[in-house]
């Protein structure tokens, strides 16, 4: 059997389900420091694209149906200093867990957005 041609060439966006796009946009921009790349109307709300840093990954805030379950999305954002990031988010009132540290593993911690979506931040 011949290997198939490369069909998938990368990841364009990671979508985060949110109930209130305005509230979510304020959180991701004002609290987390994301940059708005696009904010355009679509039939179900708005198409909002955000950049969390200087890489090619884009996060979208998609208006979610009421039956969408919130919880771990398993996006691991990066930071240069986990302790400083943890302190800044905690001071901003973000729901954060304690910093986890294990020998040979970078420090990391979990946090949740206002919709209850859970993420992780890992020190580079």
ABEGO torsion letter per residue (X at the ends): XBBBBBABAEBABBBBBBABAAAAAAAAAAAAGBBBABBBBBAAEBBBBBBABABABBBBBBBBBAABBBEBAGBBBBBABAAAAAAAAAAAGBBBBBBBBBBGBBBBBBBBBAAGBBBBBBBX
